[in-house]
Amino acid sequence: YLELRELRSCALVCKLWHHVLHGDENSEVWRSLAARCLAEEALRTDILCNVPTYKGKVRAFHHAFSTNDCSRNVYIKKNGFTLHRNPIAQSTDGARTKIGFSEGRHAWEVWWEGPLGTVAVIGIATKRAAMQCQGYVALLGSDDQSWGWNLVDNNLLHNGEVNGSFPQCNNAPKYQIGERIRVILDMEDKTLAFERGYEFLGVAFRGLPKVCLYPAVSAVYGNTEVTLVYLGKPLDG
């Protein structure tokens, strides 16, 4: 019946509770926590289909979009994982997740559930990067505080410049609505990479700074929706 923070405190002083939290990830404790913190829609739809355990689902919720760290022109839907951009003219709007990373290796999935518009960018940003600006621009990658991949034209963006096309192949396929893109952040190697349909597309950015980096997106199309689900540590191979 305890919340996760209290359970963590128990685990720090009790071997039994440590085993409960770090052993079976589908235990009754994690199942109960998932039922309490996750919306029914998130549990009964395929949003979390690639997160197999209840512990993973709870973790994904805590790493989802922040309702307090996004543009005023977007809101997070009741499922807790999907951003909805309101139909505001001449505005680019983004959102960051609740938790950022300064160490370790992390993976998450992002997919669009509506039109991309002229600009649709996925990537990472520091806490200093803006989440709203005037006009229809590639907000992620517009300064030195963010790094993004524009799914519309396959350009990589950072510091207001195009850092080449991605993936680096002839006639790279364009993004299809609903297609899940897996983003892989390696803070040890300081790289950001992408996968599409379990196909590794390559490293997009190298030499990332040793600062706290947050999964982020930016969108311009009215009523478009973007879902982000944290997966945990990426599986090699």
C-alpha positions as CSV (number, residue, x, y, z in Angstrom):
1,Y,0.0,0.0,0.0
2,L,3.0,2.3,0.1
3,E,4.1,4.7,-2.6
4,L,7.3,4.1,-4.6
5,R,9.3,6.5,-2.6
6,E,8.5,4.9,0.7
7,L,9.1,1.4,-0.8
8,R,12.5,2.5,-1.9
9,S,13.3,3.6,1.7
10,C,12.2,0.2,2.9
11,A,14.4,-1.5,0.3
12,L,17.4,0.5,1.5
13,V,17.2,-0.9,5.1
14,C,15.5,-4.3,4.6
15,K,16.9,-7.2,2.5
16,L,13.4,-8.6,2.0
17,W,12.0,-5.4,0.5
18,H,15.2,-5.0,-1.6
19,H,14.5,-8.4,-3.1
20,V,10.8,-7.5,-3.6
21,L,11.7,-4.3,-5.6
22,H,14.7,-5.7,-7.5
23,G,13.7,-9.3,-8.0
24,D,10.5,-10.1,-9.7
25,E,9.5,-7.1,-11.9
26,N,6.0,-8.5,-12.2
27,S,5.4,-9.0,-8.5
28,E,2.2,-8.0,-6.8
29,V,3.9,-4.9,-5.5
30,W,4.8,-3.6,-9.0
31,R,1.4,-4.7,-10.3
32,S,-0.3,-2.6,-7.6
33,L,1.9,0.4,-8.2
34,A,1.2,0.3,-11.9
35,A,-2.5,0.1,-11.3
36,R,-2.3,3.2,-9.1
37,C,-0.1,5.5,-11.1
38,L,-0.9,4.5,-14.7
39,A,-4.0,5.5,-16.6
40,E,-6.3,2.6,-17.7
41,E,-5.8,3.7,-21.3
42,A,-2.0,3.2,-21.0
43,L,-2.5,-0.3,-19.6
44,R,-5.1,-1.6,-22.0
45,T,-3.8,-0.2,-25.3
46,D,-0.5,-0.9,-27.1
47,I,1.3,2.2,-25.8
48,L,3.4,0.1,-23.5
49,C,3.5,-3.0,-25.6
50,N,7.3,-2.9,-25.7
51,V,7.6,-2.6,-22.0
52,P,7.0,-6.2,-20.8
53,T,7.1,-5.8,-17.0
54,Y,5.0,-3.8,-14.5
55,K,8.2,-2.3,-13.0
56,G,9.1,-1.2,-16.5
57,K,5.7,0.4,-17.0
58,V,6.0,2.3,-13.7
59,R,9.5,3.5,-14.7
60,A,8.2,4.6,-18.1
61,F,5.5,6.7,-16.4
62,H,8.1,8.5,-14.3
63,H,10.2,9.2,-17.4
64,A,7.3,10.4,-19.6
65,F,6.6,14.0,-20.8
66,S,6.5,16.6,-18.1
67,T,3.3,18.6,-17.8
68,N,5.3,21.4,-16.3
69,D,8.1,21.5,-18.8
70,C,6.4,22.0,-22.2
71,S,5.1,24.7,-24.4
72,R,1.9,26.4,-23.3
73,N,0.4,25.3,-26.6
74,V,0.5,21.6,-25.8
75,Y,-0.9,19.4,-23.1
76,I,-0.3,15.8,-22.0
77,K,-3.2,13.5,-22.6
78,K,-4.7,11.4,-19.8
79,N,-2.8,8.3,-20.8
80,G,0.3,10.1,-19.5
81,F,2.5,9.5,-22.5
82,T,1.1,11.4,-25.4
83,L,1.6,15.1,-26.2
84,H,-1.2,16.9,-28.1
85,R,-0.4,20.2,-29.8
86,N,-3.2,22.7,-30.0
87,P,-3.9,24.3,-33.4
88,I,-2.0,27.6,-32.8
89,A,-0.8,29.5,-35.9
90,Q,2.8,30.5,-36.3
91,S,4.2,28.6,-33.3
92,T,6.6,25.8,-32.8
93,D,6.0,23.8,-29.6
94,G,7.9,21.2,-27.7
95,A,8.2,19.2,-24.5
96,R,10.8,17.6,-22.4
97,T,10.5,14.5,-20.2
98,K,10.4,14.6,-16.4
99,I,13.8,13.0,-15.9
100,G,17.1,13.7,-17.8
101,F,20.3,11.7,-18.0
102,S,23.9,12.6,-17.2
103,E,25.2,9.0,-17.1
104,G,24.4,5.5,-18.3
105,R,22.8,4.2,-21.5
106,H,19.1,4.8,-22.2
107,A,16.5,4.0,-24.9
108,W,13.0,5.3,-25.6
109,E,10.5,5.2,-28.4
110,V,8.8,8.1,-30.1
111,W,6.0,8.1,-32.7
112,W,3.7,10.6,-34.3
113,E,0.0,9.9,-34.4
114,G,-0.9,12.8,-36.7
115,P,0.5,14.8,-39.6
116,L,4.1,15.9,-39.3
117,G,3.6,19.3,-40.9
118,T,6.6,21.1,-42.2
119,V,8.8,20.3,-39.2
120,A,8.8,17.4,-36.8
121,V,11.9,16.9,-34.7
122,I,12.9,14.3,-32.1
123,G,16.0,14.3,-30.0
124,I,17.4,15.6,-26.8
125,A,17.7,19.0,-25.0
126,T,19.2,20.5,-21.9
127,K,17.1,22.2,-19.3
128,R,18.0,25.5,-20.9
129,A,16.7,24.8,-24.3
130,A,13.5,26.7,-25.3
131,M,10.3,24.7,-25.7
132,Q,8.3,27.3,-27.7
133,C,9.1,29.9,-30.3
134,Q,7.4,32.0,-33.0
135,G,7.0,30.6,-36.6
136,Y,7.4,27.1,-37.9
137,V,11.0,26.2,-37.3
138,A,13.1,23.2,-36.2
139,L,13.1,24.1,-32.5
140,L,15.2,21.2,-31.4
141,G,18.6,21.9,-32.8
142,S,18.0,25.6,-33.1
143,D,20.7,26.4,-30.5
144,D,23.6,24.8,-28.7
145,Q,21.3,23.4,-26.1
146,S,19.5,20.8,-28.2
147,W,20.1,18.1,-30.8
148,G,17.4,16.9,-33.2
149,W,16.5,14.8,-36.2
150,N,13.8,16.4,-38.4
151,L,11.7,13.5,-39.7
152,V,10.3,15.6,-42.5
153,D,13.5,16.1,-44.5
154,N,15.9,13.7,-42.6
155,N,18.2,16.5,-41.6
156,L,20.2,16.5,-38.3
157,L,20.2,19.8,-36.5
158,H,22.3,21.4,-33.8
159,N,23.3,25.0,-33.0
160,G,21.1,26.3,-35.7
161,E,22.9,24.4,-38.4
162,V,22.2,21.3,-40.5
163,N,24.7,18.6,-39.6
164,G,24.0,16.5,-42.7
165,S,21.3,14.1,-43.6
166,F,20.3,11.0,-41.7
167,P,20.4,8.1,-42.1
168,Q,23.4,8.2,-44.4
169,C,22.2,6.2,-47.3
170,N,20.9,6.8,-50.8
171,N,17.1,7.4,-50.9
172,A,16.6,7.1,-47.2
173,P,12.9,6.3,-46.6
174,K,10.8,9.0,-45.1
175,Y,9.0,8.6,-41.8
176,Q,5.6,7.0,-41.9
177,I,2.9,8.1,-39.4
178,G,2.7,5.7,-36.5
179,E,6.1,4.2,-37.1
180,R,8.1,3.8,-33.8
181,I,11.5,5.3,-33.8
182,R,13.8,4.1,-31.0
183,V,16.3,6.7,-29.6
184,I,19.5,5.5,-27.9
185,L,21.4,7.9,-25.7
186,D,24.9,6.7,-24.5
187,M,26.3,9.1,-22.0
188,E,29.4,7.0,-21.6
189,D,30.3,7.3,-25.3
190,K,28.5,10.7,-25.5
191,T,26.5,9.6,-28.6
192,L,22.9,9.8,-29.8
193,A,21.7,7.1,-32.2
194,F,18.4,6.0,-33.8
195,E,16.7,2.7,-34.8
196,R,13.7,2.2,-37.0
197,G,11.8,-1.1,-36.8
198,Y,14.7,-2.7,-34.9
199,E,17.1,-1.6,-37.7
200,F,20.0,0.4,-36.4
201,L,20.3,3.5,-38.4
202,G,23.6,4.7,-37.0
203,V,25.0,7.3,-34.7
204,A,23.5,10.7,-35.4
205,F,25.5,12.8,-32.9
206,R,28.9,12.4,-31.2
207,G,30.7,14.4,-28.6
208,L,27.7,15.3,-26.5
209,P,28.4,17.4,-23.4
210,K,28.6,15.8,-20.0
211,V,25.4,17.6,-18.8
212,C,21.9,16.4,-18.0
213,L,20.1,15.7,-21.3
214,Y,16.4,15.2,-21.6
215,P,14.4,13.3,-24.3
216,A,12.4,16.0,-26.2
217,V,10.3,16.6,-29.3
218,S,9.1,19.7,-31.2
219,A,6.0,20.0,-33.5
220,V,4.2,22.6,-35.6
221,Y,1.1,20.9,-36.9
222,G,-2.2,21.6,-35.2
223,N,-3.8,18.7,-33.3
224,T,-0.9,16.4,-34.0
225,E,0.0,14.0,-31.3
226,V,3.4,12.6,-30.3
227,T,3.9,9.6,-27.9
228,L,7.2,9.0,-26.0
229,V,7.8,5.8,-23.9
230,Y,11.0,5.2,-22.0
231,L,12.3,1.6,-22.4
232,G,15.3,1.5,-20.0
233,K,18.8,0.3,-20.9
234,P,19.1,-0.6,-24.6
235,L,19.7,-4.2,-25.6
236,D,22.9,-4.6,-27.6
237,G,22.6,-6.6,-30.8
